[in-house]
């Protein structure tokens, strides 16, 4: 039973609060739509840690500038 409780805690969305949203030039944390107080507080802590650890800068450094440059839209425009 203790192992199951540890696993449940590790998988509980309130424990983490959210996840980084990749593909942005800034830091964004997205949380579950049904997040409670604990999840929102943990999402804020996650965002603060991301800023403290320069997640965006480090990711940009590792991916290289070619990946981060935006290309032209390939969506056809209506006529």
Secondary structure, 3 states (H helix, E strand, C coil): CHHHHHHHHHHCHHHHCCEECCCCCCCCEECCCCCCHHHHHHHHHHHHHHHHCCHHHHHHHHHCHHHHCCCCCCCCCCC
